[in-house]
Amino acid sequence: MSDDSARVGVFVCHCGLNIAGTVDCPDVAEFAGKLPGVVHSDDLLFACSDDGQENIKDAIKEHKLNRVVVASCTPRTHEPVFRACVEEAGLNPYLYDQVNLREHVSWCHMDQKEKATKKAKDLVAMSVQRVKMLEPLQRQTVPVIQKTAVIGAGVAGISAALDLANAGFDTYLIEKRPTIGGQMALLDKVFPQNDCSICILGPIMSEVGRHPRIHLLSYSEVESVEGYVGNFTIRVREKSRYIDLDKCNGCGLCETKCPSKVTNEYEFGLAQRKAIYRPFPQAVPSAYTIDPKNCRMLTQGKCGVCAKVCPTGAIDYDMQDKITEIEVGTIVVATGFDIYDPSATREFGFSVLDNVITNVQLERLTNAAGPTYGKVKRPSDGETPRNVAFVQCVGSRDRRVGQDYCCYYGCENSFKQATQIKEKYPQTEVAIFATDVRTHGLGYEGLYRRAREMGVVVIKGRPSEIEEDPETKSLKVLADDLYTGERLEITFDLVVLASALHPNKDTPELARRLNVSVGEYGFFMEAHPKLRPVDSFRDGVFLAGACLGPMDIPKAVAYGKAAAAGAQSLMA
């Protein structure tokens, strides 16, 4: 469009002092009014308010504007507002352009007002040139595939999948492990009431397994994602279990006879498993899986005992990975988190001192289905500890490991585990070393008080060193009490490290395949932390649970349900 035919209106927003505190808005508006093709320019206190929008509409009609530029806040949140505004005034909504003066100018140049104003003028001038080149567009209706994919089958992914399936949408639930359930399935109790974790999760895991609209792709990984909102094609690799799921009845005879033993990752290194295994009794699907890296038949061509004893003939050593392409309208990402591993830095002697363990290892020790059948025992000698110390914020709120955020669950979890120890062993002394205590949710403060009433001691401070007695394997904890200023030296039989929640190690690669953003700490990044907390920057892709950042179970479930609702709104 030529300057002669262009009738551009420019509106510069003060946004209170968010923009006007740094940028001279009247000066920018006066500058814009002199640009070629601009027939009207004004500055408004709040352009997005009803009064501000009425001013824009009136100006469009009065000056016969055929292009509009608004210089205000981020288009991420405000562009739909102003598109609707110009459309209501009779202008095609795509003959509109927006300049982000807040994030791109005022907020990043607060101490450089003169340069900020000049930059604002440059951005407005560029926007005016751009808007003159825009062509009117018409909205089109595009068919939306009435199916969805949920990537990750922890408690957030399960909640999202069930809501979508119950709403009538076929749902593909993709889980990289042999079973669904995520980290919650490995917990003994959940705070604040110390309810049985698998008693809560197990029934909905079973519901997922038998739901007619949920297509479970366990032991599977996403290889690629193509397409656009409403029409995605996902390429999934279903890894070979070397077991026919339709034939396996879960009897466990193969596991009993298997001669190969390896470290059990589901017990966090506290026990061993066989090369053919089922992660835990309530696993869904309940079939067994052969570990190809440790099966003698697959690595050496020898053994084959599991195939010989299998009563249903479910073992198939020649089974290959299967590639499946699924077409869906929306995607929910719920890939969860990883637990920080202190062995990388040998923090507080973990992996070096026998009786220094993590909170997830203690979780398995207190679990009746764990390696000690619910009895808390020292790894060094199998004895019940007479005194136990918890060390908070291991791998979190620590700039040395690049994670200065709170892990969100650590304090509540330590108080939960402390009460479990006191309930089982009333004479055992328990102390918690914490710089400060944070209880985030309803009922969590009550858990703290209950622990204190049971005799759990809270020491304000962080241990500086832990020394091991070479004969007894007991641990001397050296710390400063920040309340009293006293130097403490206390001996414990067992030290438990409250390990932080870190981003899932697969997040960067999956984010690349999904073409979505990752935030500062490596978690998936939401489109807006307040207004769009479960939306990604890619339309049709939603985020749920702890893949967004540290959170507890109720919050993860809420995010899963919110993501499901967002996906439904696009497909309805």
N, C-alpha and C positions, 0 to 999 in steps of 0.2 A: 504494500500500500504506500502511495506517495505521501509526502508531507502535506500536499494540498488537500488530499481527500481524507487524511487522518484527522480525527477529532478525539484526542487522547485526554483523559482526565487523570490527574495524579493526586493522591490523597496520602498525606504523611501523618502517621499516628504518633502521638506523644507517649501512649501507653502509661499514663501517669508520669512517673519519673523513670520508669524502666528504660525508656529510650531518650526522653527529653532531658534526663539528668546528665547525659553525655553529649547528645546530638542537638544542635540548634535546629529544631524542627521547622520553625517559621522561615529560617534562612534556606533550608533545603526546599521547602515548598515554593519560595520565591524563585529559586534557581530553576526548579522544574518548570515553572510557568513560562520561562523564556526558551525552553527547548523546542526545536522544530516539531510541529504537529500537535503540540500541547495547547489546548484551548481553555483549559481550566485546571487550576492547582489550588489546593487548600491543605491546611494542617488541622487535625482533629485531636481532641483530648483522648478519646477512646473510640477508635474507628469501629471496633467490633460490637460496641453497645448498640442498643436499638436506635438511640438518637444518632449515633455515628452512621449507621447503615441508612437511616432515613435521609441524612445529608448526601450520601453517595447516590441514592436513588433519585433524589430531587435534582442533583447536578446532572445526572445522565439524561434526564428528561428535559431540563431547562437548556442545557448547552448542546443537546443532540449528540452526546458522546458515543463514539463507536468503538472505543478501546478504553480500558481502565487499568491503572496501576495503583496498587495499595502498598505503601511502604510501612510495614508494621512488624509483627512478630513472626514466628516460624510458620511457613505454609503447612507444615506437618499437622498442626492443629487448627489453623485459621483459614486455610485455603477453601475448604468446603463452605465456610460461613460466607465468605465474600463472593464465591461463585454463585451461591444461591441468591445473594443480594443483587448482583447485577442481572441475574436471570429474571428476578421479580420486577426489575425495571424495564424488561423487554429486550435486554442485550443477550446475545449468545454467551453462555458462561465460559466458553473457551477463548473468548476475546479479552481475557483478563490475565494479568501477571502480578506476581507478588514479590516484593523485596523484603528480605529478612534483616531488618535494622537492629533487632534486639540481639539475637545470638551472634550475628556476623559483624556487628559494629559496636553497639553500646556496651554489651557485656564483656567484650574482649578488648575494649580500648577505653576503659573507664577513666584513666589518668591522662588521656590524650584527646581532649575535647575538640581542639581545632582540627587535628588530623582525622578524628572520627567523623566530624561534620563533612570534611572533604571526601572521605571514603563513601559516606552516605550519598553525597551528590553523584559520585561516579557510579555507584550501583543503581541509583534511580535513572541516570542517563542511559545506562545499558539496558535497563528494563523497558524504558520508553522505546528504544530502538527495536527491542525484541517484540514488544506487543504490537508494533505496527506491521510485523511480518506474520503474525498469527492468522490462521484461516479458521472460519467457523466450522465446528464439528458437530455431528449429531450422535446422540447416544444410540447404541445398538444392544439388542437383547441377545445374549450368548447362552446356549444350553449349558447347564451345570450338571455334572455327573453326580447322581444321588448316592455316592459312596464316599467313605472317608478312610484315611489310614492314621493309626496312632502308632508312633515310633517310641518304643519303651513301655514295658509292662510292669513298672512298679506301682505303688498305690495310686499315684496321680494318673498314670496311663490307664490303669484298670478302671478308675472312676470315670475318666473321659470316655473310654470305650463302652462301658455299660450304659452311660447316659445316651450316647449316640445310638447304640443298638436298640435300647428301649424306646427311643423316639422313632424307630422304624428305618434307620439307615444301616445298610450293610457296612460293617467296619472290619478292616484288616488290622489286627494287632500284631505288631512286629517286635520281637524281643530277641536280643543277641544271645542270651543265655539259654540253656536247655529248659528252663522253667520260668514261669512268670512269678511275680511277687516282689522282686527287687530287694532292697535292704530290709524292709519291714518284715519280710518273711523270716529273717535270720535273728530278729530280736526276741528276747524272752518276754519282757514286759514293756508297756508303753506308759509314759507319764501323762497326766499327774496322778491318776488313780491306781497305777501299776496293774493295769488290766493285761491279760494274756494276749500277746500280739497276734499269734497265729490263729487264736480263737476268733479274733475280729476279722483277720484278713482271709483265713482259709475258706469260709463259706462263699465270699465273693470271688475268690480264685476259682472255685468249683463252678460258680455261676458263669464265669467267663468261658470255662472249658466246654460247657454244654449249651451255651446260648446259640440259637439258630442263626442269628445275624452277625455273630462275631466269628471271623475266620482267623484263627490263631496261627501265626507263622513264628514259632519258637525256634531258637538256635539259628536265627536268620539275621542278615545285615543288609542295610540299604546300600546299593552300589551306585545308583544315579537317580536323579529327579529331573524330569523335563516337563515343559508345558507351562501353564499359567493358571490363575485362579479359576476354579470351576472345572478345569481339565488338566490334571496332572497325570503323568505316567511315571511310575516308580518301578525301578528294576531292583528286585530283591534276590539275594543269594541265600537259599536254604542250605545250610551246611549239613553234610552227611552225618547222621548219627550211627550209621552202619547197623541200624536196627529198624525194622519195619514197625511203625507206630500202630498199624492196624492189627498186627499179630502179637505185639508185646503185651502181656497181661500184668506186668509189674511184680511177678512172683519173687524176684531177687535171687534166684538160684544161680544165675550167671555171676553175680557179684560175690556170692559166697565162695564160688570155686575159682575165681580169678586169682592168679598168683602175683600179679603186679601191684605194687603199692607206691603211691606218690603223695606229696603234700596236698592236703585238702584245703582248697581255697575258700570253701564255704565255712570252714572252721578257723579261718585266718591263721593257718600254720600250726594250730594246736593239736592236730591229729592228721591221720593219713586216710586216703580213700583208695579204692581199687581203680584200675584202668577202665573198667566198665562200672558205671555208677549212676545213682540218682541223687541229686543234690540234697534233698531232705524228704521225709516221708509224705508231706502234703504237696509235693511238686505237681504242677499242672503244665504240660501233660505228665502223667505218672510213669511214663516209659523210661527206660534206661538209655544211657548214651555211652558210646565207646570213645575214649580219649585217644585220638590217632597218634599223638606224640609219645604215648606211653604204652600202647597196646603192642605186645610182642608179635602178634600175628601180623599187624599192619607195618611194623618197623623191621621185623626180622623174618617174617614168613613162617614163624614157629609158634606153637601153642594151639590155639583154636579150641580151648577147653569150653569157652562160653557157648560156642555153637554146638558142641557135643551134648551139653547138658540142657540146652534151652528146650522146654517141652513143646513150644509152639513153632519152632523153626524161624524165629524172628531175626536172627543174626544174619547179616549180609555184608561180608567183607569187601565186596565189589561195588557197593553203593557209592554213587557219585553226588557231588553237590548239584543242586537243582536251581536253575535260574527261572524266576517267575516275574512277569510284568503285570502290574495291576494299575488300573485306571481309576482315579478318585477325583472328587471335586475339591476336597479340603484335606489338610494334613495337620495333625496335632503332634508336637514334639514333646516327649516326656522322658528324656533319657537319663534323668537323675544326676547323681554326683559320684565322686570317688572319696574314699576315706584317706586322709593324709597319712602317709607312711613315714614315721619318724626314723626309720632305719637309714634313710637317705643321708641324714645328718648325724645319726646316732644320738639324737637328742635325749638327754637324761639317761643315757646308757641303753636305750632300747636296741635290741638285737645283739647287745654285748653282755648285759647283765641279765641273768636268767629270770629273775623275779620282777623285772620291769615289763609290764604288758600294756596294751591299749584298751580303751573302753569297749571296743567291739570284740576283743578277745574275752574280756570279762563277761560280755553279753552272752557269749557261747558257754562260758563256764557256769553261769547261773541258769542256763536253759536245760530243762530236763531232757531235751533231745540232743544236747551238746556232748562233747567228748568225755566229760566227767559226770554226765547224767544229773546236772544241776548242783553239784557240789563244788564249792569254791576251793581250789587247791593251788598250792604254789607249784609252778612248773619245775622247780629244781628238785623237790623231794616228795611232792604229792601231799604235803601236810596242809591242814587248814590254817590260814594265817591268823595270828593273834592280834595283829594291828595292820591296818591298810591305809595308805595315803593316796589321795587323788591329786593330780596336778592339772590345773585348768589351762585352757588356751594354748595347747600344743599344736602349732601349725596355723594358728589364727591370731589376730591382733599382734602380728609379728612382722615387722618390715624386713627382717633378715631373710625371711622365706618369701617375701613379696606378697604376703596375705595379711593386710592390716584390718580386715573386716572381722566382725564377730561371727562365730560359727553358728550362733542362734540356738543351738540345742544343747551345748556342752554343759552348762550349769545345771539345767533341769535333769539331764541324763545322769550326771554324777550324783545328784541328790537322790534320784530314783535308785541307782545302783547301791548307794550308801544305805538306804533304807532296806533294800533287799538283803544286804549283808547283815545288818542289825537284826532283821527278822529271823534269819536262819541261824545266826551266831550272835546272840545278845551280848556275850562277853568280849567279842572282838571290838577293838577300838578303831574308830574311823576318823580320819582328819582330811580336810579338803583345803589345798593351797590355792588361793585365788587372789588375783590383784583386786578384783571386785566381783560381785555376784549379780547376774542379770537374769531375771525371771520375766518372760515376755508375755505369757498368756493367762487367761482366767484359770484359777485353780493352781497355777504354778507357784505362787507365793505360799499357798497352803502346803505344798510339797516341801518347800524350804523349811517352813515352821515345823512340820512333822519330823523332818530329819533332825532338826536341832533338838526337839523334844526327846528324840530317841538317843541323844547323846553324841551326835555327829558334831565334830569341832571344825569350825571354819577359821583358817589362819590367813590373815591378809598379807599376802606376799607370794613370791614365786621362787622356788628352789634355785639356788645357784649351782649346786653340785649334788650328785648322788654317789656315795662310795659303798662298795660291796665288801662285806666280810668274806674273805676267801674260804673260810671253813664252814660257817653257818649259812652263807649266801644271803644273810640279812642285809638291809640297805640303810645306810645312814644318810638322812636328808639334811642338807645344809641350806638354811634359808634365813632371811631377815623378816621379822614380824614388823610390818609397816605401822601397826598401831602403837606398839610399845618401843620400837627401835631395838628390840632385843635380838641378838644373834642366836638362832636356834640350831640345835643338833639333835635330831630325833631319829631313832631307829625303827624301821618298819619291816615286816615280813614280806609285804607285797606293795608295789607302787603301780598305780594305774594312770596312764596318760590319757587325758581327754582330747582325742585327736579331732582335728577340724574337718569340715566338709570342703572338698576342693572340686573344681570342675571335672566332669567326666573326661577322661583322656581322649575320647573319640570326638569331643565337641568340635575342635577346629576343622577336622575333615568332614564331619557331617554338615557343619555350617557352610562349608564350601560347596558341598553337593546340593544343599537346599537353597544356596544363595541368600542366606540371612546373616545378620550381624552378630558379632561376639563383643561383649563389653570389656571394660578395663581389666577385670580379674579373670577373664576366660570363660565366663558363663554366657549363655545366649542372652541377647539384648532385646528388651521389649521396645515397641514402637514409642510408647510414652509411659513413664513410671507411674503416673497418676491416673490418666484417662484411658490408656490402652495397655494395661499391665500384662495381658496374655496374648497380645498381637505382636507378630514379628513385623519387620519392615517389608516383608513380601506378602502381598495380599493372598489370603487363603491358607497361610501357614501360621498356626497358633502355637503358643508355648505354655507348658504346664509343669508345675512342680519344681523340684530343686535343680533342674537344668537352668533355671533363671537365677539361682542363688540359694544360699542356705535358708532352710525353712523347716518347720516341724511337720508332723503328719497331718493335723487338721488343715493347716495352710496349704499343703500340697494337694489335698483332696479338693479344697475349695478352688484352687487354681485349675485342677483337672476338670471340674464341673464347669467353671467359667469358660475354659477353652472349648469344651464340648458345646456350650451354648453359642459361642461365637461361630463355630463351624456349622452348627444347625441353621443359624440365621442366614448364612450364605447359600445353603442348599434348600431351604424351605420354599 
